[in-house]
């Protein structure tokens, strides 16, 4: 069975949980003997240091030319050589370095056009994509990585009879920052897209319910497939005499609650002297001022010597980060549709401490790899971390059992088989 997986590229300066989830999905599906996967990036080139050669090198709907086509009608007839120049790898790599500072404000119309497919040039661009895919043999299924791309499904349906599947993953992060009336329209249009999508796949029960409520998509059109992925490496339990340490692994931003984590850590330090805080996940240009303000808070508290900022969130440095900590927490401000950073920690035996929001209770309940607290405050987070740091036996047992349970849930190609069966049912239907 041949699958075309369509995924937006992203900036490479920060840990993007959705991007990592896409990477792991493609990776595990490529290892499925019953499937052949072609992963196609849109907008930007995936970062090769994080994604290797999992994705095709050719980018469709190049971010720079798309920007001009959307805003300048004359640009829709730009010469091919100019379009190739704007969407060349050097230009797209430059755009990727700036991408993290982009917000939906000012891009609302582009977002709506990509959801509906109503922009006049999108059918032509989709045709180019389908022509490219046909060179490798017609795919059996086209899988969109998120619902902000559903406009492609409208044109795919016009041009082919291929079934289109669409994952649901944190679209609300983007939509919630859009101005009205675009925000309401985005959910309405996603709901209307169900006429072109044969099945939606949600990462959690929490997010399935949210999308069904916001968009009106019937619940029976949404399948829940938890993106449980095996760890990339292993770490050993930290020794009993080592300095206690807690960690934060995600983009260093307000949205992900870095300030809440720092406040909780400073409170924790009043009861657990010398406790370290390790940070990893990178940032964007838009985060720099916020991060500096947090570092000043740490400096005024006299704790700069106990804070460690890891230079990379991939490869060996990522392994060193997880080896350096006893617990992980990412106290995000908005409920998360999944929380891939938790799966990364649990997979290597590091317990997590999370507020009872979004999909976090689902993850902890299915793996047993952490604790959930209901009062989402830095004070409560500090108290829960203190309990686990004081009880090494419980902490190590929780980490080991969480990792073992995750291994069981991901073993023998469980997720691959569920997706393969879903694809097969669409093909036979």
N, C-alpha and C positions, 0 to 999 in steps of 0.2 A: 504494500500500500504506500502510495506517494502522498506526502503532506507538504504543503507550502505554508510555512509559519511566517507571518508578517509582523514585524516588531519595530517600533520606533527606536532609532539610535539615540544616544544621550551623551551629555557632557561626561568627561572622564576625571573630573577633579573631586568627586565625592562618591561615597557608597550609595548606590541607588538600589533599594531593595527590590523594586519591580524589575529593574534590569537584571539583577542577579537571578531572580526567579525565572526570567526568560532564558537566561544563559543555562541554568540548571535543567529547565524543561527541555531545551533543545539537546543538551548533552545526554540526558537519560533516554530521550526518544531516539537519538542516533544509535544508542546501544541496544535498541529493540530490534531483534532480527526480523520482526514482521513489519517494520516500517522504514521508509526512506524519507528523510526530512531535508528540505531545502529552506534555510532560514534567510529571509530577505529583510534587510534594514531599510527603513524610511527616514527621511530628514537628514540624519547625521551618521557618520561612520561609527560603529561600535569600537570601543577602545580595545585594541589588540592585546594589550598587556593583561586585561581582565577577561576577554572573550576569546582570545586566540583566533583560530581559523574556523570557529563554529558557524559564522555568518558569511554570506556571500560578500564579495568586495564591492560589488556595484550597489549604489544607493539610488532608490527611487524617491520621487517627490523631494528632491534635494532642498534642504532648508532655505538656502539663499535664493535660489531661483523661485521657489514657492512664495517666499516673502514678497518678491517684486511682482510676481504674477497676480498675487492677491490684491496688491495695492495700486498697481499701475496697469490699466487695461492694455496699453500698447506693448507691455513686456510679455504678454501672452503670445505674441508673435515674434519674440526675440530669436535671432539666428541661432542655429544649433551650436555653432562654435562658442557663442557667448554663454549659452546654457551649460555647455560642458566645462567652460572655464569657471563659472560661478560654483558649479557643483563638483569641482575637482577635489581630490583628497586634501591638498594643502588648505584650500579655502574652507572645506567642511571641518577639518581639524581645528582651524582657527575659530570657526563658529561654535564648535563643541566646547572650547575653553570658555566661551562667553555664555553658553547655554544655561548654566545654572542660575544666572542672575535674571533670567527671563521669568516674568509672571504672566498670568492670563490677561491682566489688565492691558487693553490695547490689542489683544489677540482674540477677542471674543468672536468676531465675525469669522476669522479663519477657523476657529474651533467648531463653530456651527456648520460651516461649509464642509469640514472634514467628517462631521457626524452625518450630515444629510446627503453629501455628494452633489450639492447644487451648484458649486462653482463650475463655470463652463469648461474649464481646462481639465477637470478631474477625470472625465471619461477618457480623454486622450492619454492621460498619464497612467490610468489603470490599464488601458490597452497595451501600453509599453510593458507594463509589469507582466501581463498575461502572455505577451509574445515571448518575453524572456523565459518565463517558466516553461513554455511549450518546447523550448530547445532541449529540455531535460526529460521530456515526456509529460503529457498532461497529468497534473496532480489529481488525486482522487478527492482530496479535501483541502480547502483553504481555511487556515486558522488565523484569525486576527487576535493580537495579543491584548487589546483592550477596546472598550466601547467608544472611545474617541475616534476610532477609525472606521466606524460602521458605514460611512459614505462610500467606502470602497465596495462594500457588499452590494449596494444598489447598482453599481456599474458592472460588477462581476456577474450579477444576475441578468443584466441586459445582454452581456457578451457571451456568457456560457451557461451551462446548466449545472455547474459545480456547486456542491453544498458548502456553505460558509458557516464556520463555528467561531464564536467570539468569547474570549476570556473576559472576566470582570475583575479588575484589580486597581483599587484606589482612584478611580475616575473622580470621585468626590473631592479628592485633594485639589485637583485643578478646577473643577466646576464651582466649588464653594468660594473660590477667590474671584470668580467672574462677576462683573457688574450685572445688575438687573436691567432689562428683562432677559438678558442672555442666559443667566443661570437657570431660570425656570424653563426657558426654551430648550436648553441643552438636555435636561432630563426628559422633557416631552419628546424631543426628536429621537433620543436613544430608545424610548419606548416604541415609537413608530417604526424604528429600524427592524423590529422583530419580523416584519413581513419579508425581510431579505436574509434573515439569520435563522438557521434551522435549530441551533442549540446554543445557549449561553453556558459558560462554565465559571462558577464562582469559587474563590479560594476558601471560603468559610460559610457556615450557616448564617453568621452575623451579617456578612455582606450580601448574601442572597436576599435576606429579608429587607435590608436597606434599599437595594436596587429595585426590588419588586415594588416597594412602597413609593419610591421617588419617581420611577419611570412608568409604572403600570404594566411592566412585563409580567405575564402570568408565572407563578412559581413553578409550574410544571415544565416551563421552558428552560429553567435554570438548574443545571446539574452541579452539585458540590463535589469538587475533587481537591482535597487538601494538597498543596504543593510541598509534600514532605520529601526532602532530598537528603541523601547521605552526606556526611562530612567530607571535606576535601583533604583532611589530614587528621592526626590524632595528637592529643596532648596528655601528659601525665598529671595525676592529682598533685597539687602543690603540697610541699612538706609541712609538717606540723609547726615547725619553728620559723617559717617564712613570714615576712611582714604582711599583714592582711591587706588585701587590695580589692577594689571594686572597679568595674569597667562600664564604659558606654561605647556602643558600636553602632554608629549610624552617622548620617550627615550632621555636622555640628551646627545646629540651627535652633531657632526659637520654636519652630513647629515640632521638632523632635524632643523638646524639653531639656535641652542641655543646661539651661539655667536652673531648672528644677533639680536636676541631678547634682549640680554643683552645690546648691543650697543644702540638699540632703546629705551630701558628703561632708560638708563643713559641720553640720549638726552631728553627724556620725563621729567626726573627729573629736568632738568634745567628750565622747564616751569610749571611743576606741583610739587612743593616742597613736599617732604615726600611720594610720590607715591611708593607703595610697589611692589615687584615682587615675585610671588609665583611660585615655580618650583615643578613639580611632574612627575614621569614617570620612575624613576630608571635609571640604566646604566649598562654597562658591564665593564670587566677589561680593555678592549681596550679604553674605554672612560675616564678613570681616569685621565690621564695626561692632556687631553684637559679640563676637568672640573676644575682641579686645576689651569690651566692657566687662565680660566675665573674668578675664584674666586679671583685670584690675581688682575685682572683688577678691579673688584668690590671693593676690599679692597683699592687699590690705589686711587680710586675715592671717598673713604670715605662713601660708601653706604652699607657696610656689614650689618648694623643694619636694613636696609629696605628690605633685601632679606630673604626669607623664603623657606627652602628646606623641603618638606614634605617627611616623612620617608617611606610612602607606597603609592601605586597607586591603592589600592583596598579597599573595605569595608568602614568602618567609616571614615578612613583618606581621602579616595577619596571624600567622601561627604563633609568633612571639607574643603578640597582644593577648591571645587567649591563654597562653601558658603563664602569663603574668598576673592573672586575676582569679579571685575566688568566686565572684558573683558578677552577674551582668544585669543592668537595668537600662531601659530606654523609655523614660516616662513621657511619651508623646502627648501633645495637647489634644489632638484630634483622634478619635477612635480609629484604629488601623484595620484595614480589611484582612490583613494576615499578620505580618511581623516576621519577615524572613530572617532578620537579625537574631531572633530568639531561637529559630531552628539551627542556625549556625552555632550558637552557644551550647544549646542542649546536645547537639550532635557530638561535641567534643567533651561532654561531661561537666560543663560549667552551668550551675543552676541560675535561673533567672528570677527576678523579683519585679513584678509588673502590676500596674493598676488594673482593676477589673473592668476594662473597657474594650470595645471592639472584639476582635477575635482572640485576644490574649487568654481569656478563660478556656476557650476551646483548645488552644495549643497546650496549655498546662495540664488540662484534664486528660487529653489523649496521650501525653508523654510522661506526666508525673515529674517533669524536669524543672520544677520551680514552685514559687508561691505567688498567690494573687492577693492584693489588698484592696479594700473597697473605698476607703477614704483617700481620694487622689490628692495627697498633699506631700510636700517634701518631708514634713515631720513624720508622717506615717511610713514613707519609704525608708527614712533613716532608721526607724524603729524595727522594720522588718529585716533590713540588712544587718542590723546589730544582732538580732536573734540568730540568724544563720551563721554569722561570723563567730559567734560565741559557741556554736555547737558544730565542731568540725565533723564529728561522726555522722550527724544527720545530713550535713552539707555534702560530704563525699558520697554517702549512700544515695542521696537524691540525684547527684550528678551522674553516678554510675547507672542507676535505674532509668533515668531519663534517656541517656545515650543508648542503653540496651533496648528500651522500648522503641525509640526512633529507628534503630537498626532493624527491629522486627517489622515496623510499619513500612519501611522502605525496601526490605529484603525481597529477593526473588522477583524483582520488577513489578511490584504491586501497582505503583502509579502508572507505569508504562502500559500494563495490561488493561487497566481501567480505561485509559485514553484510547488504546487500540480498539477495545470493544465498542466504545462510543463511536469512533470513526467508522468501524465496520457496520454498525447499525444504521448509520446515516447513508452509507454507500448502498447497503442492501435495500434500504427504504426508498 
